[in-house]
Amino acid sequence: MKNDIIVEQNNLTKQIRVRKVIYPILIGLVVVSYMLYRDFDPNTFDLISFTRYTLFWLVIAFSCMIVRDIGYIVRIRTLSGNRLSWKQAFRVIMLWEFTSAITPSAVGGTTLAILFVHKEGIGVGKSSAMVMAASFLDELYFVLMFPIILLTVNRHVLYAIPDVEDSVTQSLFLFAIIGYGLKLSFLALLSYGLFRNPRGLKYLLVQLFRWRILRKWRRDVNEVGYDIIRNSIELKHKPFSFWLKTFAATFCSWTARYWVVNSLLVAFWFERYDWAQHFLIFARQLVMWIIMLIAPTPGGSGFAEFLFAEYFAEFLPVAGVAVAMALLWRLISYYPYLIIGVWIVPRWLARSFGKR
């Protein structure tokens, strides 16, 4: 595992570069600019009213993102047994979010999160256990919430997009089911390895990577297997109160993140907002996040703006403003992490690895 940390240190400066921040911004702006050019109608913006409710609900939208980060900070500090200070926990989460923002959605910042925690003075084994536990809790949220949504919201309403062929909506449903299946499989495998039979999971992985096409990664998988065994000892004896607190923080974080869109819609269309569709809007965001797993761009840039504009246009008085709303949504929920990362990463690199 220590060798893996050294490799990650060498790869880190290659992954965190200025162009890694510029690319997602450019991709997002290019897509939004094209969509504005395609659908722009100045008259549609006359329907947007800026009232006293607008400022209030914009503050609520920003507050939702703050709540989201606080939930993550509380969770990582709890997972560390309070060995991380609040400042250290904040730094870890911001670094984690930054790397998630500059890598494809399916990759995220988890691969480097162990290094971030380790550099705050936590042992390698403990850091690995913390990141695995955080991943377990994130997947648990999706695995529990998605069936609840399918049971409470009509599937055709959940995936319906006006003026779009049924084949496209069926494809969205298929992507969501595939994404959910991947998350469920990962959660089941992680649960089995961490809490039931870590040695059995290690044996299964080693046998799997005996295949000729996978053989070159066998040594790395063997190290991962030992990590799983160590992490199992670390986590399986935690009390129920520990898991309740960490999952509550996870639930608050993800739920607050999805409420950002609800708050933005209320902000500009308070008097015409259909509160009966409040949960449907929340449900679509969760589905959209699962679909975004297939996005190949950093942080889903371009893909997220396009999907938002198409998926939430029907909740707006005029569909032409959906692109502007998509950009505002990303300005609140995505771009701040790029800005914070540009500020915090150089200082963290200098402190952790020296001036070089």
Order of alpha helices (4+ residues) and beta strands (2+ residues): alpha-alpha-alpha-alpha-alpha-alpha-alpha-alpha-alpha-alpha-alpha-alpha-alpha-alpha-alpha
